[in-house]
């Protein structure tokens, strides 16, 4: 199991994910899902890209830490094997599509919610290590809502 993943790999993954997320976030601005009080680039705040980079770096490190800590309790063997470019591109494309859909779907939130829950149930039905997937989904949902709430509370997004 690759608990000894090099720092360059984590850095590159966080950088790539932050680039994709920043571009997808521009879609949220374009569709008026959100706005920034002090936009700088493409109606986005200067801190959007660094915040995504830090968030993805934090998630990658915690993924490794949590999978290592729980490896005796739940099955994480396949989720912690070294990946490949095919899986990375597939997951990155799915991430971008869902992120873009959330921007266009803001006009029909109930439909968007249904689509997201439905796709999660399908993924849950056909994936490996279901307990690990559920745990990650719950942690990401809680962390995402908390961070988004902080951004709104501090007036960084509208």
MIMAR-60688 format. One line per 4 residues: number of its first residue (from 0); their letters; for each residue x, y, z of N, C-alpha, C, O. Coordinates in nm, 2 decimals, decimal comma. Example, Ala and Ser with C-alpha at 12.3 -4.5 7.8 and 13.67 -1.06 7.14 Angstrom:
! MIMAR-60688
0) as) 1,32:-0,57:0,78:1,23:-0,45:0,78:1,32:-0,33:0,78:1,42:-0,33:0,85 | 1,28:-0,22:0,71:1,37:-0,11:0,71:1,29:0,00:0,79:1,34:0,11:0,80 .
***
This chain:
! MIMAR-60688
0) xxxx) 0,08:-0,12:0,00:0,00:0,00:0,00:0,09:0,12:0,00:0,19:0,13:0,07 | 0,05:0,22:-0,08:0,14:0,34:-0,10:0,13:0,45:0,01:0,10:0,56:-0,02 | 0,15:0,41:0,14:0,15:0,51:0,24:0,27:0,60:0,24:0,28:0,70:0,31 | 0,37:0,56:0,15:0,49:0,63:0,14:0,49:0,71:0,01:0,60:0,73:-0,05 .
4) xxxx) 0,38:0,76:-0,03:0,36:0,84:-0,15:0,45:0,96:-0,14:0,46:1,03:-0,04 | 0,52:0,99:-0,25:0,62:1,10:-0,24:0,54:1,24:-0,24:0,43:1,25:-0,29 | 0,60:1,34:-0,19:0,54:1,47:-0,17:0,51:1,53:-0,31:0,42:1,61:-0,32 | 0,59:1,50:-0,41:0,57:1,56:-0,54:0,44:1,51:-0,60:0,37:1,59:-0,66 .
8) xxxx) 0,40:1,38:-0,58:0,28:1,33:-0,63:0,16:1,40:-0,57:0,06:1,43:-0,63 | 0,16:1,42:-0,44:0,05:1,48:-0,37:0,05:1,63:-0,41:-0,06:1,68:-0,44 | 0,16:1,70:-0,43:0,16:1,83:-0,47:0,10:1,84:-0,61:0,02:1,93:-0,64 | 0,14:1,76:-0,70:0,10:1,76:-0,84:-0,05:1,73:-0,85:-0,13:1,80:-0,92 .
12) xxxx) -0,10:1,64:-0,77:-0,25:1,61:-0,77:-0,33:1,73:-0,72:-0,43:1,76:-0,77 | -0,28:1,79:-0,61:-0,35:1,91:-0,55:-0,35:2,02:-0,65:-0,44:2,09:-0,67 | -0,23:2,04:-0,72:-0,22:2,15:-0,82:-0,32:2,12:-0,94:-0,39:2,22:-0,98 | -0,32:2,00:-0,99:-0,41:1,97:-1,10:-0,56:1,99:-1,06:-0,64:2,05:-1,14 .
16) xxxx) -0,59:1,94:-0,95:-0,73:1,95:-0,90:-0,77:2,09:-0,88:-0,88:2,13:-0,90 | -0,68:2,17:-0,82:-0,70:2,32:-0,80:-0,72:2,39:-0,93:-0,81:2,48:-0,94 | -0,65:2,36:-1,03:-0,67:2,42:-1,16:-0,81:2,39:-1,22:-0,88:2,48:-1,26 | -0,84:2,26:-1,22:-0,98:2,22:-1,27:-1,09:2,28:-1,18:-1,18:2,34:-1,24 .
20) xxxx) -1,07:2,28:-1,05:-1,18:2,34:-0,97:-1,19:2,49:-0,99:-1,30:2,54:-0,98 | -1,08:2,56:-1,01:-1,09:2,70:-1,03:-1,16:2,74:-1,16:-1,24:2,83:-1,17 | -1,13:2,66:-1,26:-1,20:2,68:-1,39:-1,34:2,65:-1,38:-1,43:2,72:-1,43 | -1,38:2,54:-1,31:-1,52:2,51:-1,28:-1,59:2,61:-1,20:-1,71:2,64:-1,22 .
24) xxxx) -1,52:2,67:-1,10:-1,57:2,78:-1,02:-1,61:2,90:-1,10:-1,70:2,97:-1,07 | -1,53:2,92:-1,21:-1,56:3,03:-1,30:-1,70:3,01:-1,36:-1,77:3,11:-1,39 | -1,74:2,89:-1,38:-1,87:2,86:-1,43:-1,98:2,90:-1,33:-2,08:2,95:-1,37 | -1,95:2,88:-1,20:-2,04:2,92:-1,10:-2,06:3,07:-1,10:-2,17:3,12:-1,08 .
28) xxxx) -1,96:3,15:-1,13:-1,97:3,29:-1,14:-2,05:3,33:-1,26:-2,14:3,41:-1,26 | -2,02:3,26:-1,38:-2,09:3,29:-1,50:-2,24:3,26:-1,49:-2,32:3,34:-1,54 | -2,27:3,15:-1,42:-2,42:3,12:-1,41:-2,48:3,19:-1,29:-2,60:3,16:-1,26 | -2,41:3,27:-1,22:-2,46:3,35:-1,11:-2,50:3,26:-0,99:-2,59:3,30:-0,92 .
32) xxxx) -2,43:3,15:-0,98:-2,45:3,06:-0,86:-2,39:3,13:-0,74:-2,44:3,12:-0,63 | -2,28:3,20:-0,76:-2,22:3,28:-0,66:-2,15:3,40:-0,72:-2,13:3,41:-0,84 | -2,11:3,49:-0,63:-2,03:3,60:-0,68:-1,93:3,64:-0,57:-1,95:3,60:-0,45 | -1,83:3,71:-0,61:-1,73:3,75:-0,51:-1,73:3,90:-0,50:-1,74:3,97:-0,60 .
36) xxxx) -1,73:3,95:-0,37:-1,74:4,10:-0,35:-1,62:4,18:-0,41:-1,64:4,29:-0,46 | -1,51:4,12:-0,42:-1,39:4,19:-0,47:-1,32:4,10:-0,58:-1,22:4,04:-0,55 | -1,38:4,09:-0,70:-1,33:4,00:-0,80:-1,20:4,06:-0,86:-1,18:4,18:-0,86 | -1,11:3,97:-0,90:-0,99:4,01:-0,96:-0,97:3,96:-1,10:-0,95:4,03:-1,20 .
40) xxxx) -0,97:3,82:-1,11:-0,96:3,76:-1,24:-1,09:3,69:-1,28:-1,14:3,61:-1,20 | -1,14:3,72:-1,40:-1,26:3,65:-1,45:-1,37:3,65:-1,35:-1,44:3,55:-1,33 | -1,39:3,76:-1,28:-1,49:3,78:-1,18:-1,47:3,69:-1,05:-1,56:3,67:-0,97 | -1,35:3,63:-1,04:-1,32:3,55:-0,92:-1,22:3,63:-0,83:-1,15:3,71:-0,88 .
44) xxxx) -1,23:3,60:-0,70:-1,14:3,66:-0,61:-1,00:3,60:-0,63:-0,98:3,49:-0,68 | -0,90:3,68:-0,58:-0,76:3,63:-0,60:-0,73:3,50:-0,52:-0,64:3,43:-0,56 | -0,80:3,48:-0,42:-0,77:3,37:-0,33:-0,84:3,23:-0,37:-0,82:3,13:-0,30 | -0,92:3,23:-0,48:-0,99:3,11:-0,51:-0,89:3,00:-0,55:-0,90:2,89:-0,49 .
48) xxxx) -0,80:3,02:-0,63:-0,70:2,91:-0,67:-0,62:2,87:-0,55:-0,61:2,75:-0,53 | -0,56:2,96:-0,47:-0,48:2,91:-0,35:-0,57:2,84:-0,25:-0,52:2,74:-0,19 | -0,69:2,88:-0,24:-0,78:2,81:-0,14:-0,81:2,67:-0,19:-0,81:2,57:-0,11 | -0,83:2,65:-0,32:-0,86:2,52:-0,38:-0,73:2,43:-0,36:-0,74:2,31:-0,33 .
52) xxxx) -0,62:2,49:-0,39:-0,49:2,41:-0,38:-0,47:2,36:-0,23:-0,44:2,25:-0,21 | -0,49:2,45:-0,14:-0,47:2,41:0,00:-0,58:2,31:0,04:-0,55:2,21:0,11 | -0,70:2,33:-0,01:-0,81:2,23:0,03:-0,77:2,09:-0,03:-0,79:1,99:0,04 | -0,73:2,08:-0,15:-0,70:1,95:-0,21:-0,57:1,89:-0,15:-0,57:1,77:-0,14 .
56) xxxx) -0,48:1,97:-0,11:-0,36:1,93:-0,05:-0,40:1,87:0,09:-0,36:1,76:0,13 | -0,48:1,94:0,16:-0,54:1,89:0,29:-0,61:1,76:0,28:-0,60:1,67:0,36 | -0,70:1,75:0,17:-0,78:1,63:0,15:-0,69:1,51:0,12:-0,71:1,40:0,17 | -0,59:1,53:0,03:-0,50:1,42:0,00:-0,42:1,37:0,12:-0,41:1,25:0,13 .
60) xxxx) -0,37:1,46:0,20:-0,29:1,42:0,31:-0,38:1,35:0,41:-0,34:1,24:0,47 | -0,50:1,40:0,43:-0,59:1,34:0,53:-0,65:1,20:0,48:-0,68:1,11:0,55 | -0,66:1,19:0,34:-0,70:1,06:0,28:-0,60:0,96:0,32:-0,64:0,85:0,36 | -0,48:0,99:0,30:-0,37:0,89:0,33:-0,37:0,86:0,48:-0,35:0,74:0,52 .
64) xxxx) -0,38:0,96:0,56:-0,37:0,94:0,71:-0,49:0,86:0,76:-0,48:0,76:0,83 | -0,61:0,89:0,71:-0,73:0,82:0,75:-0,73:0,68:0,70:-0,77:0,59:0,78 | -0,69:0,66:0,58:-0,69:0,52:0,53:-0,59:0,44:0,60:-0,61:0,32:0,63 | -0,48:0,50:0,64:-0,38:0,42:0,72:-0,43:0,39:0,86:-0,42:0,28:0,91 .
68) xxxx) -0,50:0,49:0,92:-0,56:0,47:1,06:-0,67:0,37:1,06:-0,69:0,30:1,16 | -0,75:0,36:0,95:-0,86:0,27:0,95:-0,84:0,14:0,88:-0,93:0,06:0,87 | -0,72:0,11:0,83:-0,70:-0,01:0,75:-0,73:-0,14:0,82:-0,76:-0,24:0,75 | -0,72:-0,14:0,95:-0,76:-0,26:1,02:-0,91:-0,28:1,04:-0,96:-0,39:1,07 .
72) xxxx) -0,98:-0,17:1,04:-1,13:-0,17:1,06:-1,21:-0,19:0,94:-1,31:-0,26:0,94 | -1,17:-0,12:0,83:-1,25:-0,13:0,71:-1,16:-0,16:0,59:-1,03:-0,13:0,60 | -1,21:-0,21:0,48:-1,13:-0,24:0,37:-1,10:-0,12:0,29:-1,19:-0,05:0,24 | -0,97:-0,09:0,27:-0,92:0,03:0,20:-0,81:-0,01:0,10:-0,74:0,08:0,04 .
76) xxxx) -0,79:-0,14:0,08:-0,67:-0,19:0,01:-0,68:-0,14:-0,14:-0,58:-0,09:-0,19 | -0,79:-0,15:-0,20:-0,80:-0,11:-0,34:-0,79:0,05:-0,36:-0,74:0,10:-0,46 | -0,85:0,12:-0,26:-0,85:0,26:-0,26:-0,72:0,33:-0,23:-0,70:0,45:-0,26 | -0,62:0,25:-0,19:-0,49:0,30:-0,16:-0,38:0,25:-0,24:-0,26:0,27:-0,21 .
80) xxxx) -0,42:0,18:-0,35:-0,32:0,13:-0,44:-0,27:0,25:-0,53:-0,34:0,35:-0,54 | -0,16:0,23:-0,59:-0,11:0,34:-0,69:-0,21:0,35:-0,80:-0,25:0,24:-0,86 | -0,24:0,47:-0,84:-0,34:0,49:-0,95:-0,27:0,48:-1,08:-0,15:0,45:-1,09 | -0,34:0,51:-1,19:-0,29:0,52:-1,32:-0,35:0,64:-1,39:-0,45:0,70:-1,34 .
84) xxxx) -0,30:0,68:-1,51:-0,35:0,79:-1,58:-0,49:0,78:-1,62:-0,57:0,87:-1,63 | -0,53:0,66:-1,66:-0,67:0,63:-1,71:-0,77:0,66:-1,59:-0,86:0,74:-1,62 | -0,74:0,61:-1,47:-0,83:0,63:-1,36:-0,83:0,78:-1,32:-0,94:0,84:-1,29 | -0,72:0,84:-1,32:-0,71:0,98:-1,29:-0,79:1,07:-1,38:-0,86:1,16:-1,34 .
88) xxxx) -0,77:1,04:-1,51:-0,85:1,13:-1,61:-0,99:1,10:-1,60:-1,07:1,19:-1,62 | -1,03:0,98:-1,58:-1,18:0,95:-1,56:-1,23:1,02:-1,44:-1,34:1,08:-1,45 | -1,17:1,01:-1,33:-1,22:1,07:-1,20:-1,22:1,22:-1,21:-1,31:1,29:-1,17 | -1,11:1,28:-1,28:-1,11:1,42:-1,29:-1,22:1,47:-1,39:-1,27:1,58:-1,36 .
92) xxxx) -1,25:1,40:-1,49:-1,36:1,43:-1,58:-1,49:1,43:-1,51:-1,57:1,52:-1,53 | -1,51:1,32:-1,43:-1,64:1,31:-1,35:-1,65:1,43:-1,26:-1,76:1,48:-1,24 | -1,54:1,46:-1,19:-1,54:1,57:-1,09:-1,58:1,70:-1,16:-1,66:1,78:-1,12 | -1,51:1,73:-1,28:-1,54:1,85:-1,35:-1,69:1,85:-1,40:-1,75:1,96:-1,39 .
96) xxxx) -1,74:1,74:-1,45:-1,88:1,74:-1,50:-1,98:1,77:-1,39:-2,07:1,84:-1,40 | -1,95:1,71:-1,27:-2,04:1,73:-1,16:-2,03:1,87:-1,11:-2,13:1,94:-1,08 | -1,91:1,93:-1,11:-1,89:2,07:-1,06:-1,96:2,16:-1,16:-2,03:2,26:-1,12 | -1,94:2,14:-1,29:-2,01:2,22:-1,39:-2,16:2,21:-1,38:-2,23:2,31:-1,39 .
100) xxxx) -2,21:2,09:-1,36:-2,35:2,07:-1,35:-2,41:2,14:-1,23:-2,52:2,20:-1,24 | -2,34:2,15:-1,13:-2,39:2,22:-1,01:-2,40:2,37:-1,04:-2,48:2,44:-0,97 | -2,32:2,42:-1,13:-2,34:2,56:-1,17:-2,46:2,59:-1,25:-2,53:2,68:-1,23 | -2,48:2,50:-1,35:-2,60:2,51:-1,44:-2,73:2,47:-1,37:-2,83:2,51:-1,41 .
104) xxxx) -2,72:2,38:-1,27:-2,83:2,33:-1,20:-2,89:2,42:-1,09:-2,98:2,38:-1,03 | -2,82:2,53:-1,07:-2,87:2,62:-0,96:-3,01:2,67:-0,98:-3,07:2,72:-0,88 | -3,06:2,67:-1,10:-3,19:2,72:-1,13:-3,30:2,62:-1,10:-3,42:2,65:-1,08 | -3,26:2,49:-1,08:-3,35:2,38:-1,05:-3,29:2,30:-0,94:-3,24:2,18:-0,96 .
108) xxxx) -3,28:2,35:-0,81:-3,20:2,28:-0,71:-3,26:2,14:-0,67:-3,18:2,05:-0,64 | -3,39:2,12:-0,68:-3,45:1,99:-0,64:-3,40:1,89:-0,74:-3,37:1,78:-0,71 | -3,41:1,92:-0,87:-3,36:1,83:-0,98:-3,21:1,80:-0,96:-3,17:1,69:-0,97 | -3,14:1,90:-0,93:-2,99:1,89:-0,91:-2,96:1,79:-0,79:-2,88:1,70:-0,80 .
112) xxxx) -3,04:1,81:-0,69:-3,02:1,73:-0,57:-3,06:1,58:-0,60:-2,98:1,49:-0,57 | -3,16:1,56:-0,68:-3,20:1,43:-0,72:-3,09:1,36:-0,81:-3,06:1,25:-0,78 | -3,04:1,44:-0,90:-2,93:1,39:-0,99:-2,81:1,35:-0,90:-2,75:1,24:-0,93 | -2,77:1,43:-0,81:-2,65:1,40:-0,73:-2,68:1,28:-0,64:-2,59:1,19:-0,63 .
116) xxxx) -2,79:1,27:-0,58:-2,82:1,15:-0,49:-2,83:1,03:-0,58:-2,78:0,92:-0,54 | -2,89:1,04:-0,69:-2,91:0,92:-0,78:-2,78:0,87:-0,83:-2,75:0,75:-0,82 | -2,69:0,96:-0,87:-2,56:0,92:-0,92:-2,47:0,86:-0,80:-2,39:0,77:-0,82 | -2,49:0,91:-0,68:-2,42:0,86:-0,57:-2,46:0,72:-0,54:-2,38:0,63:-0,51 .
120) xxxx) -2,59:0,69:-0,54:-2,65:0,56:-0,52:-2,60:0,46:-0,62:-2,56:0,35:-0,59 | -2,60:0,50:-0,75:-2,54:0,41:-0,85:-2,40:0,38:-0,83:-2,35:0,27:-0,84 | -2,32:0,49:-0,79:-2,18:0,46:-0,77:-2,16:0,37:-0,65:-2,08:0,28:-0,65 | -2,24:0,39:-0,54:-2,23:0,31:-0,42:-2,27:0,16:-0,46:-2,21:0,07:-0,40 .
124) xxxx) -2,36:0,14:-0,55:-2,40:0,01:-0,58:-2,29:-0,07:-0,66:-2,28:-0,19:-0,65 | -2,22:0,00:-0,74:-2,12:-0,07:-0,83:-1,97:-0,05:-0,79:-1,89:-0,09:-0,87 | -1,95:0,01:-0,68:-1,81:0,04:-0,64:-1,75:-0,07:-0,55:-1,83:-0,15:-0,50 | -1,63:-0,06:-0,53:-1,56:-0,14:-0,43:-1,55:-0,06:-0,30:-1,56:0,06:-0,30 .
128) xxxx) -1,53:-0,13:-0,19:-1,51:-0,06:-0,06:-1,62:0,04:-0,03:-1,59:0,16:-0,01 | -1,74:0,00:-0,02:-1,85:0,09:0,00:-1,85:0,16:0,13:-1,89:0,28:0,14 | -1,80:0,10:0,24:-1,79:0,17:0,37:-1,70:0,29:0,36:-1,73:0,39:0,41 | -1,58:0,27:0,30:-1,49:0,37:0,28:-1,54:0,49:0,20:-1,52:0,60:0,23 .
132) xxxx) -1,62:0,46:0,09:-1,68:0,56:0,01:-1,78:0,64:0,09:-1,79:0,76:0,08 | -1,86:0,57:0,17:-1,96:0,64:0,25:-1,90:0,73:0,35:-1,94:0,85:0,37 | -1,79:0,68:0,41:-1,72:0,76:0,51:-1,66:0,89:0,45:-1,68:1,00:0,50 | -1,60:0,87:0,33:-1,54:0,99:0,26:-1,65:1,09:0,22:-1,63:1,21:0,24 .
136) xxxx) -1,76:1,04:0,17:-1,87:1,12:0,13:-1,93:1,20:0,25:-1,95:1,32:0,23 | -1,94:1,14:0,36:-1,99:1,21:0,48:-1,89:1,32:0,52:-1,93:1,43:0,55 | -1,77:1,28:0,53:-1,67:1,38:0,57:-1,65:1,50:0,48:-1,64:1,61:0,52 | -1,66:1,47:0,35:-1,65:1,58:0,25:-1,78:1,67:0,26:-1,77:1,79:0,24 .
140) xxxx) -1,89:1,61:0,28:-2,01:1,69:0,29:-2,01:1,78:0,41:-2,04:1,90:0,40 | -1,97:1,73:0,52:-1,96:1,81:0,64:-1,85:1,92:0,63:-1,88:2,03:0,66 | -1,73:1,88:0,58:-1,62:1,97:0,56:-1,66:2,08:0,46:-1,63:2,20:0,48 | -1,72:2,04:0,35:-1,76:2,13:0,25:-1,86:2,23:0,29:-1,85:2,35:0,27 .
144) xxxx) -1,96:2,19:0,36:-2,06:2,28:0,41:-2,00:2,38:0,52:-2,04:2,49:0,52 | -1,92:2,32:0,60:-1,85:2,41:0,70:-1,77:2,52:0,64:-1,78:2,63:0,68 | -1,69:2,48:0,54:-1,60:2,58:0,48:-1,68:2,68:0,39:-1,65:2,80:0,40 | -1,78:2,63:0,32:-1,86:2,72:0,24:-1,94:2,82:0,34:-1,95:2,94:0,30 .
148) xxxx) -1,98:2,77:0,45:-2,05:2,85:0,55:-1,96:2,96:0,60:-2,00:3,07:0,62 | -1,83:2,92:0,63:-1,73:3,02:0,67:-1,71:3,13:0,57:-1,70:3,25:0,60 | -1,70:3,09:0,44:-1,68:3,19:0,34:-1,79:3,29:0,33:-1,77:3,41:0,32 | -1,92:3,24:0,34:-2,03:3,32:0,34:-2,04:3,41:0,47:-2,07:3,53:0,46 .
152) xxxx) -2,01:3,35:0,58:-2,01:3,43:0,71:-1,91:3,54:0,71:-1,94:3,65:0,77 | -1,79:3,52:0,65:-1,69:3,63:0,64:-1,71:3,72:0,53:-1,63:3,81:0,50 | -1,82:3,70:0,45:-1,85:3,79:0,34:-1,76:3,77:0,22:-1,74:3,87:0,14 | -1,70:3,66:0,20:-1,60:3,63:0,09:-1,68:3,59:-0,04:-1,62:3,60:-0,15 .
156) xx) -1,80:3,54:-0,02:-1,88:3,50:-0,14:-2,02:3,55:-0,11:-2,06:3,57:0,00 | -2,09:3,57:-0,22:-2,23:3,61:-0,21:-2,32:3,52:-0,29:-2,44:3,54:-0,29 .
***
